[in-house]
Amino acid sequence: MTSSIQYRIAKAKKEELVEGPDDAAVVVTLGVGDIALDPNVAYMTGKLKAAGDTGVLLRALASGEIAAALT
């Protein structure tokens, strides 16, 4: 299993910017207006949505990988 992450930034109801492989272990979705938030805070408040392997997600949040990818 891969430990990659796909990022989806929702610009509008049916318009998203997608970065990362289609077979990613985790798919992270965040609204364009919430990009400035700390990813950990966004996840805890429900603004950052994630689907897939929770372990991969938590390691990426702890290491700062998601924060770096969203900047």
Phi, psi and omega in degrees: 000140181276154178248031181275164182232136173255132180254134176234120178254115182278115179269323180210180185309314181237027180234119182228147168265128183240131178225125178122169184287151178291336181260030183296152178289331181223139173246119181254129179237134182215141177288148182300329180285348183255006183298328182289343179290151171297130182304325178296317178293317180299320179293315182293331180266000176085009179275332174261118180259147179219141176230134178125210185289110183295326179298316178297318179299310182295322176295320180291323176293315182294324183279346182088004181300318180291317178301317180294320182291330183274352179270000000 
